[in-house]
């Protein structure tokens, strides 16, 4: 079993995936790290599997016939690598420790490009810090500008301003600054509550203890919930099941996740999800409501749902007025369609909070 397994879940980003894989191979070429790459293709229609079989025969490919979403697709690869969907219990810790699994797992987005030796740096840092469950790099946009990736756990107020009209009206509010760790220097190594999951290196033993990702999150927020649970196992913050990290707002009092800015990865953000704007909005808000329910309870999640729906009514009205006034009508028409569809959905999912 290799020391490092790299899991990439891809959907209709063939050319970006090709660039990502070339950068992974180059980053690890002189490292001496034994690694394998697993790509789970979520039913792409752009020729991704054919490209993989032809150009990257060393990559293990899982070619799916439907889009399972980010969490479920990653779980498929994790299960194939020997990790269970149930967290370890005290009675079988020895068996878990002895099972032949990769020492480290890297969850990597296909719209990323590794800069220089970023991957060996991440592995080396996690290797010499046994108290950590995960480490992540500095993310940058294609322009070279730093991309926000450090986070604290969300408070109740976070759910009302993040990605709502309130955020546009007051983007530098104190809750946003705290949530995005803007009070801490982004150029230094630091421990954080959680990291954006575009590139996250996780210790295999932590996955064995915490379990896999929660598949009730199709995409968005799944990395937050998982990192919460990974740390909860370390600090003995038990929960009812591995799929419910907390039913109260008590967060781990210590951090076991590090941000390593010396390791740099370019992230061409949102290249898959932007192809389907309605689904992107819907999955984002449904995941937000699921997380609100897990952290703060069902009634709080219902209040957040009503608030978000009111926000979409406001957005629909605003875009309709701009359309009538003749301002960039193709854009307004598209947004009106998106907001109307979201309002009709009620933001409900099969896993309603």
C-alpha positions as CSV (number, residue, x, y, z in Angstrom):
1,X,0.0,0.0,0.0
2,X,1.5,3.4,-0.9
3,X,2.3,6.1,1.6
4,X,0.0,8.6,-0.2
5,X,-3.2,8.2,-2.1
6,X,-4.5,11.2,-4.1
7,X,-8.3,11.2,-4.8
8,X,-9.7,13.5,-7.5
9,X,-13.4,13.7,-8.2
10,X,-14.0,15.1,-11.7
11,X,-17.0,16.3,-13.7
12,X,-16.6,17.7,-17.2
13,X,-13.3,19.5,-16.6
14,X,-11.1,17.2,-18.8
15,X,-8.4,19.8,-19.8
16,X,-8.1,21.1,-16.2
17,X,-7.8,17.6,-14.9
18,X,-5.0,16.9,-17.4
19,X,-3.1,19.9,-16.2
20,X,-3.8,18.9,-12.5
21,X,-2.4,15.4,-13.0
22,X,0.7,16.6,-14.8
23,X,1.4,19.0,-11.9
24,X,0.9,16.2,-9.3
25,X,3.3,13.9,-11.1
26,X,5.9,16.8,-11.4
27,X,5.5,17.8,-7.7
28,X,6.1,14.3,-6.4
29,X,8.8,13.3,-9.0
30,X,11.8,13.8,-6.8
31,X,10.2,13.3,-3.4
32,X,10.7,9.6,-2.9
33,X,7.1,9.3,-1.8
34,X,5.3,6.1,-2.9
35,X,1.9,7.3,-4.1
36,X,-1.1,6.4,-6.2
37,X,-3.7,8.5,-7.9
38,X,-7.4,7.6,-8.0
39,X,-9.8,9.6,-10.2
40,X,-13.6,9.2,-9.8
41,X,-15.3,10.5,-12.8
42,X,-18.9,11.6,-12.1
43,X,-20.4,10.7,-15.5
44,X,-18.5,13.3,-17.5
45,X,-19.6,13.9,-21.1
46,X,-16.4,15.6,-22.3
47,X,-14.3,12.6,-22.9
48,X,-12.6,12.6,-19.5
49,X,-12.3,8.8,-19.1
50,X,-10.9,8.3,-22.6
51,X,-8.2,11.0,-21.9
52,X,-7.3,9.2,-18.6
53,X,-7.0,5.8,-20.1
54,X,-4.9,7.1,-23.0
55,X,-2.6,9.7,-21.3
56,X,-2.5,8.5,-17.7
57,X,-2.5,4.6,-17.6
58,X,-1.0,4.6,-14.1
59,X,-4.1,6.4,-12.7
60,X,-6.8,4.2,-11.2
61,X,-10.1,5.3,-12.7
62,X,-13.7,4.8,-11.5
63,X,-16.0,5.7,-14.3
64,X,-19.5,6.3,-12.9
65,X,-22.8,6.2,-14.9
66,X,-24.3,9.1,-12.9
67,X,-23.1,12.1,-10.9
68,X,-23.0,10.9,-7.2
69,X,-21.8,14.3,-5.9
70,X,-18.5,15.2,-4.2
71,X,-18.9,13.4,-0.9
72,X,-20.3,10.1,-2.3
73,X,-17.6,9.9,-5.0
74,X,-14.8,10.5,-2.6
75,X,-16.3,7.8,-0.3
76,X,-16.2,5.4,-3.2
77,X,-12.5,5.9,-3.5
78,X,-11.9,5.8,0.2
79,X,-13.8,2.6,0.6
80,X,-11.7,1.1,-2.2
81,X,-8.6,2.1,-0.3
82,X,-9.8,0.2,2.7
83,X,-11.5,2.9,4.8
84,X,-14.9,2.1,6.4
85,X,-18.0,4.2,6.4
86,X,-18.3,3.6,10.2
87,X,-15.9,5.2,12.6
88,X,-13.6,3.0,14.7
89,X,-14.7,2.0,18.2
90,X,-12.4,1.3,21.1
91,X,-13.0,-2.5,20.8
92,X,-11.3,-2.7,17.4
93,X,-8.7,0.1,17.4
94,X,-5.9,-2.5,17.1
95,X,-7.5,-4.0,14.0
96,X,-7.9,-0.5,12.5
97,X,-4.3,0.4,13.2
98,X,-3.1,-2.9,11.6
99,X,-5.2,-2.6,8.4
100,X,-3.1,-1.9,5.3
101,X,-4.2,1.5,4.2
102,X,-2.4,4.6,2.9
103,X,-0.8,6.7,5.6
104,X,-2.0,9.9,4.0
105,X,-5.0,10.8,1.8
106,X,-5.1,13.9,-0.3
107,X,-8.5,15.1,-1.5
108,X,-7.8,17.2,-4.5
109,X,-10.0,19.2,-6.8
110,X,-9.5,18.7,-10.6
111,X,-9.4,22.4,-11.1
112,X,-6.1,22.8,-9.2
113,X,-2.5,23.0,-10.2
114,X,0.3,22.1,-7.8
115,X,3.1,24.6,-7.6
116,X,6.7,23.2,-7.3
117,X,7.1,20.8,-4.3
118,X,3.8,21.7,-2.5
119,X,2.7,18.1,-2.1
120,X,6.0,16.8,-0.5
121,X,5.9,19.8,1.8
122,X,2.4,19.0,3.0
123,X,3.3,15.3,3.6
124,X,6.5,16.2,5.4
125,X,4.6,18.7,7.7
126,X,1.9,16.2,8.6
127,X,4.6,13.5,9.2
128,X,6.4,15.6,11.9
129,X,3.2,16.8,13.6
130,X,1.5,13.6,14.9
131,X,-1.1,15.6,16.8
132,X,-2.5,16.9,13.5
133,X,-5.3,15.2,11.5
134,X,-5.0,17.3,8.4
135,X,-3.0,20.1,6.7
136,X,-3.8,22.3,3.7
137,X,-1.9,24.7,1.4
138,X,-2.2,28.3,0.5
139,X,-4.6,28.5,-2.4
140,X,-4.2,31.1,-5.1
141,X,-6.3,32.2,-8.0
142,X,-5.0,31.9,-11.6
143,X,-3.9,35.6,-11.3
144,X,-1.6,34.7,-8.5
145,X,-3.6,36.5,-5.9
146,X,-4.2,34.7,-2.6
147,X,-7.6,32.8,-2.3
148,X,-9.3,32.8,1.1
149,X,-9.1,29.2,2.4
150,X,-8.8,29.5,6.2
151,X,-11.9,29.3,8.3
152,X,-13.3,29.3,11.8
153,X,-16.4,27.2,12.6
154,X,-19.6,29.1,11.7
155,X,-21.6,30.9,14.4
156,X,-25.3,31.4,14.0
157,X,-24.8,34.8,12.5
158,X,-22.6,33.3,9.8
159,X,-25.6,31.6,8.2
160,X,-27.4,34.9,7.7
161,X,-24.6,36.8,6.0
162,X,-22.6,34.3,4.0
163,X,-23.6,34.4,0.4
164,X,-26.6,36.6,1.0
165,X,-27.4,40.3,0.1
166,X,-26.1,41.2,3.6
167,X,-22.6,40.1,2.6
168,X,-22.6,42.3,-0.5
169,X,-23.9,45.3,1.6
170,X,-21.3,44.9,4.3
171,X,-18.5,42.5,3.2
172,X,-16.0,43.6,5.9
173,X,-18.4,43.1,8.8
174,X,-16.7,41.7,12.0
175,X,-18.4,38.3,11.7
176,X,-17.1,37.8,8.2
177,X,-13.6,38.9,9.2
178,X,-13.5,36.4,12.1
179,X,-15.0,33.6,10.0
180,X,-12.3,34.1,7.3
181,X,-9.5,34.4,9.9
182,X,-8.6,37.8,8.6
183,X,-7.3,38.7,12.1
184,X,-4.4,36.2,11.5
185,X,-1.5,36.7,9.1
186,X,-2.1,34.5,6.1
187,X,1.6,34.3,5.4
188,X,2.4,32.3,8.5
189,X,1.8,28.7,9.5
190,X,-1.2,28.4,11.8
191,X,-3.9,26.1,13.2
192,X,-7.4,26.7,12.0
193,X,-10.8,25.2,12.6
194,X,-11.1,24.0,9.0
195,X,-9.8,24.6,5.5
196,X,-11.5,24.9,2.1
197,X,-11.5,21.4,0.7
198,X,-9.9,22.1,-2.8
199,X,-6.7,20.5,-1.5
200,X,-6.7,18.7,1.9
201,X,-4.1,16.2,3.1
202,X,-5.6,13.9,5.8
203,X,-4.0,11.4,8.1
204,X,-5.4,7.9,7.3
205,X,-5.7,6.9,11.0
206,X,-8.0,9.9,11.5
207,X,-10.3,8.8,8.7
208,X,-10.4,5.3,10.2
209,X,-11.5,6.8,13.5
210,X,-14.0,9.4,12.2
211,X,-15.5,7.6,9.2
212,X,-16.1,8.9,5.7
213,X,-17.7,12.0,4.4
214,X,-21.4,12.6,5.0
215,X,-23.2,11.8,1.7
216,X,-26.2,13.9,2.7
217,X,-24.1,16.8,1.5
218,X,-24.1,16.4,-2.3
219,X,-21.5,19.1,-2.5
220,X,-20.5,22.2,-0.4
221,X,-20.1,22.1,3.4
222,X,-19.1,18.4,3.4
223,X,-15.5,19.3,4.1
224,X,-16.5,21.5,7.0
225,X,-18.6,18.8,8.6
226,X,-15.9,16.2,8.0
227,X,-13.1,18.3,9.5
228,X,-15.2,19.0,12.5
229,X,-15.7,15.2,13.0
230,X,-12.0,14.4,12.3
231,X,-11.0,16.8,15.1
232,X,-13.8,15.7,17.4
233,X,-12.4,12.2,17.5
234,X,-9.0,13.5,18.5
235,X,-10.3,15.7,21.4
236,X,-12.9,13.1,22.5
237,X,-15.9,15.2,21.5
238,X,-18.2,12.3,21.0
239,X,-21.3,12.5,18.9
240,X,-24.3,10.2,18.5
241,X,-23.1,8.9,15.1
242,X,-20.4,9.7,12.6
243,X,-23.0,11.4,10.4
244,X,-24.1,13.8,13.1
245,X,-21.0,15.8,14.4
246,X,-23.0,17.9,16.8
247,X,-26.5,18.6,17.8
248,X,-25.5,21.6,19.8
249,X,-23.0,24.5,19.0
250,X,-20.1,23.2,21.1
251,X,-17.0,23.2,18.9
252,X,-13.7,21.5,19.6
253,X,-11.7,23.7,21.9
254,X,-8.4,22.9,20.1
255,X,-7.4,22.7,16.5
256,X,-5.8,19.7,14.9
257,X,-5.7,21.2,11.4
258,X,-2.9,23.3,10.0
259,X,-2.6,25.8,7.2
260,X,0.8,25.7,5.5
261,X,1.3,28.8,3.3
262,X,4.7,27.7,2.0
263,X,2.9,25.0,0.0
264,X,1.1,26.7,-2.8
265,X,-1.6,25.3,-5.1
266,X,-3.5,27.3,-7.8
267,X,-7.2,26.8,-7.7
268,X,-9.3,27.6,-10.8
269,X,-12.4,27.9,-8.6
270,X,-15.9,26.6,-9.5
271,X,-15.1,25.3,-13.0
272,X,-17.5,22.3,-12.7
273,X,-20.3,23.9,-10.7
274,X,-20.5,27.1,-12.8
275,X,-21.7,25.0,-15.7
276,X,-25.0,24.4,-13.9
277,X,-25.9,27.6,-12.0
278,X,-29.3,26.5,-10.7
279,X,-27.9,23.2,-9.3
280,X,-24.9,25.1,-7.8
281,X,-27.1,27.5,-5.9
282,X,-29.5,24.7,-4.8
283,X,-26.7,22.4,-3.6
284,X,-25.0,25.3,-1.8
285,X,-28.1,26.4,0.1
286,X,-29.3,22.8,0.8
287,X,-25.9,22.0,2.3
288,X,-26.0,25.2,4.3
289,X,-29.3,24.3,5.8
290,X,-28.1,20.7,6.5
291,X,-25.1,22.1,8.4
292,X,-27.2,24.6,10.3
293,X,-29.4,21.7,11.4
294,X,-26.5,19.6,12.5
295,X,-24.8,22.4,14.4
296,X,-27.7,24.4,15.9
297,X,-30.8,22.3,15.5
298,X,-33.9,21.9,13.3
299,X,-35.7,25.1,14.4
300,X,-32.7,27.2,13.7
301,X,-32.3,25.6,10.2
302,X,-36.0,26.4,9.5
303,X,-35.4,30.1,10.4
304,X,-32.4,30.2,8.1
305,X,-34.4,28.6,5.3
306,X,-37.1,31.3,5.6
307,X,-34.5,34.0,5.6
308,X,-32.7,32.6,2.5
309,X,-36.0,32.3,0.6
310,X,-36.8,36.0,1.4
311,X,-33.4,36.9,0.1
312,X,-34.2,35.1,-3.2
313,X,-37.5,37.0,-3.4
314,X,-35.5,40.2,-3.1
315,X,-33.0,39.1,-5.7
316,X,-35.8,38.1,-8.1
317,X,-37.5,41.5,-7.7
318,X,-34.2,43.4,-8.2
319,X,-33.3,41.4,-11.3
320,X,-36.8,41.9,-12.7
321,X,-36.7,45.7,-12.3
322,X,-33.3,45.8,-14.1
323,X,-34.7,43.6,-16.9
324,X,-37.6,46.0,-17.4
325,X,-35.2,48.9,-17.5
326,X,-33.2,47.2,-20.2
327,X,-30.0,46.7,-18.3
328,X,-28.0,43.7,-19.6
329,X,-31.2,41.7,-20.4
330,X,-29.6,38.4,-21.3
331,X,-27.8,38.3,-17.8
332,X,-31.0,39.4,-16.0
333,X,-33.1,36.8,-17.9
334,X,-30.7,34.1,-16.8
335,X,-30.7,35.2,-13.1
336,X,-34.5,35.5,-13.1
337,X,-34.7,31.9,-14.2
338,X,-32.3,30.8,-11.6
339,X,-34.0,32.6,-8.7
340,X,-37.5,31.6,-9.8
341,X,-36.5,27.9,-9.9
342,X,-34.9,28.1,-6.5
343,X,-38.0,29.7,-5.0
344,X,-40.2,27.0,-6.5
345,X,-37.9,24.3,-5.0
346,X,-38.3,25.8,-1.5
347,X,-34.7,24.7,-1.1
348,X,-35.9,21.3,-0.1
349,X,-33.9,18.1,-0.6
350,X,-34.3,14.4,0.1
351,X,-32.4,15.0,3.4
352,X,-34.4,17.9,4.8
353,X,-33.4,19.3,8.1
